[in-house]
Amino acid sequence: MADSMSATDKLALIYENLHEKLKEEIIEDVIIKQNRSLKIYWGTATTGRPHCGYFVPMVKIAHFLRAGCTVKLLLADIHGFLDNLKAPIELVKYRAEYYRFVITSLLKSLNVPIDRLKVVLGSSYQLTPEYTMDLFRLSSVVTEHDSKKAGAEVVKQVANPTLSGLIYPLMQTLDEQYLDVDVQFGGVDQRKIFTLATESLPKINYDARAHLMNPMVPGLSGGKMSASDPDSKIDLLDPPNVVEKKLKKAHCAPKEVEGNGIIGFVEYVLLSVDGLKNGGKGKFVVERRKPEDGESLVYEDIAKLKEDYDADRLTPQLLKPAITKALINLLKPIQEEYQASAEWQQIANQAYPPPETKKKEKKVKDRGTRFPGAKGGIEAKPDGHIEGKAKDQVNLGTGVEEAMDNLVIPQKAFS
């Protein structure tokens, strides 16, 4: 398909639904003047389990592949370890393999050719002497302030940060050179790192690259979709009943379009996916709750959907079931491939071991404040005598005879 596309059509597909472009003249020079395949890289730190938010970059990567671009997927295993130990070093290898399974399956489900797709493991080149030396060179021209600022929206922020958080943006910058690409693609939250890369690579005699950014789709709770927050995302392997349950709880206020993660998912995923699968303009169908309510609502334009939602013609009660049905259908081929692959299932257990079940501790029964050793100020010693503020309440005497005399049991207790 890419061979029959004009340069104008290729650029239109590459730029579709993007939030921002930096140095697009580099892209246009490759597509129009050089007339060769544009080389793009997208990286992801192999940390938490990939979720449905990954459909957003995958749809754009599908667009790149359709436009004849060569796409390199960087599984940034070392980055995951550097980002405040989000990925324990013992699990990094397994998580990278898990990501490879998920992302490849996800792209295949979008019905796009993957012959120009290359999966690269970060540690395959980031541990070489050449890369290490260039990392030292880069660290000599980038200030601590600039590196910290660049990673502010990407690296996990803690009260007492480690130096690894400063290395992270430098490595992401250097990856552009070592992956031999024209463009780096990522979310708009990566913008500060992209700016750092543009400014710093020429300082060590490497070319600046172009950068493409997709928008950040809000999570189900209204904020950023996060792999570490189960309530903000839907796992790609969540069964239909779990998907339905999470979407029922999702934030979707009536007539509230801005920051609505449900509408954002329709805009940046479902409409585009339908277009990719059917080879034309995508559409999203909302069925009426009852036949007497009229025909189904069919949207080919997100502006019309937003207009109807803002006017309350399209309500959360109609929208949520429609997106639930569409998402379950979207996840079905991925989950079928997972169920058919014993290797993938084994990797999943190794990458994300189920948490150990803690044994319930037996609660010690409170015997009251008059019991020796209780919190009432009494303590029984090994030789049998009692100490503490309340010892007089339970002490029977200092000797056997005195104790026997004091141990008087009322006769009525036996009558």
C-alpha positions, 0 to 999 in steps of 0.5 A, a space after each residue: 500500500 505504501 508504494 502506491 501512496 504519494 508523498 503528500 498522502 504519506 505525510 498526512 498519515 504520519 501527522 494524523 492525530 498528533 499533538 505536536 511536531 518538532 523539526 518536521 523539515 527533517 521528515 519532509 526532506 526524507 519523504 519528499 526529497 530523498 524519497 526513502 523510508 523514514 526511520 522512526 523509533 518509539 521506546 518504552 521502559 519495560 516496567 508495569 504490565 502494558 494496558 489499553 493506553 498502549 493502543 494510542 501509540 500503537 495506532 500511530 505506529 500502525 500509521 507509520 508502517 502503513 506509510 512505509 516507515 521503518 519503525 524500531 521498537 525499543 524495549 528499554 530494559 535498562 531505563 526501567 531499572 534506572 527509573 527509581 527501580 520500577 523494574 527490579 533487575 531480576 525481572 527486567 529480562 522477563 518483562 522485556 520479553 513480555 512486552 515483546 509478546 504484547 506489542 507484536 500481538 497488538 500490532 497484528 490485531 490492527 491489521 497492519 504489515 509488520 515486515 518493517 517493524 524491528 524490536 530492539 532490546 536496550 541492553 543489546 547496545 547500551 552496555 557497549 564501550 562506545 555507548 558508555 563513552 558517548 554517555 560520558 561525553 554527553 554528561 559533560 555538556 548537559 547540566 544537572 539542572 537541564 537533565 532533571 528538568 527534562 525527566 520531570 514528567 517521565 522519571 518517577 519523582 521522589 523526595 530523595 532522588 538517585 542519580 539514575 534519574 539524571 542518566 535516564 534522559 541522557 540515554 534516551 537522547 543518545 538512543 536516537 544516534 545508536 538506533 540510527 533513526 530520523 525521528 523519535 516518537 512519543 507522548 507529549 509528556 516526553 517533550 522536555 526530553 525531546 528538547 534536550 536531545 535536539 539541543 545536546 546531540 549537536 554538542 557531541 557532533 551528532 545530528 539533531 532528530 525530528 520529534 513527533 508527539 501524540 496526546 496523553 489520553 486520560 485514564 478511566 479515573 480522569 488522570 493519566 493512564 498508569 500501569 501502576 494504578 489498577 483503577 486508572 487502566 484496563 489490562 490488555 488481558 483483562 477478561 470481558 467481565 473485568 473490562 465491563 466492571 472497570 468501564 462502569 466505574 470509569 469517570 464519565 460525567 454527563 456533558 463533560 467532554 474535556 478530560 473525558 478518558 472514554 471520549 478520548 479513547 474513541 477519538 484516538 483509538 476506536 475510530 482509527 482502529 476501525 479505519 485501519 481494519 476496514 481500509 477507509 474512514 473509521 466509524 463508532 456505533 452506539 446502540 440505543 438501549 431500546 428499539 423504540 428509542 430509534 436507530 443506532 447512533 453512528 459516528 465517523 467524526 469525533 466532533 459530532 460525537 463531542 457535540 452530541 455528548 455536550 448537548 446530552 443527546 449522547 449520554 454516559 448510559 449509552 456511551 459506556 456500553 458501546 465502548 465496552 463492546 468495542 473494546 472487548 472485540 479489540 482485545 479478543 484476538 490478543 487474548 486468544 493469542 495469549 491463551 494459545 501460547 504456553 511460552 507467553 503464559 510462562 513469561 507472564 508468570 516470570 515477569 509479574 509473579 503473583 504476590 505471596 499470600 500472607 498467613 493471617 497472624 493469630 490474634 492473641 486473646 485479651 484476657 483483661 487488665 487483671 491478668 498478669 502481664 496485661 497492659 494493666 501494669 502487672 508482670 509475672 516474673 519467672 520465679 512466680 512473683 508479680 510486679 507492677 502498679 496493680 500488683 496488689 489487686 492480684 497478689 495473694 501474699 509473699 509466702 505459701 501460708 499467707 497465700 493460702 490464707 488469702 485464697 478464700 473462695 466464697 461457699 456460695 460459689 458451690 451452692 
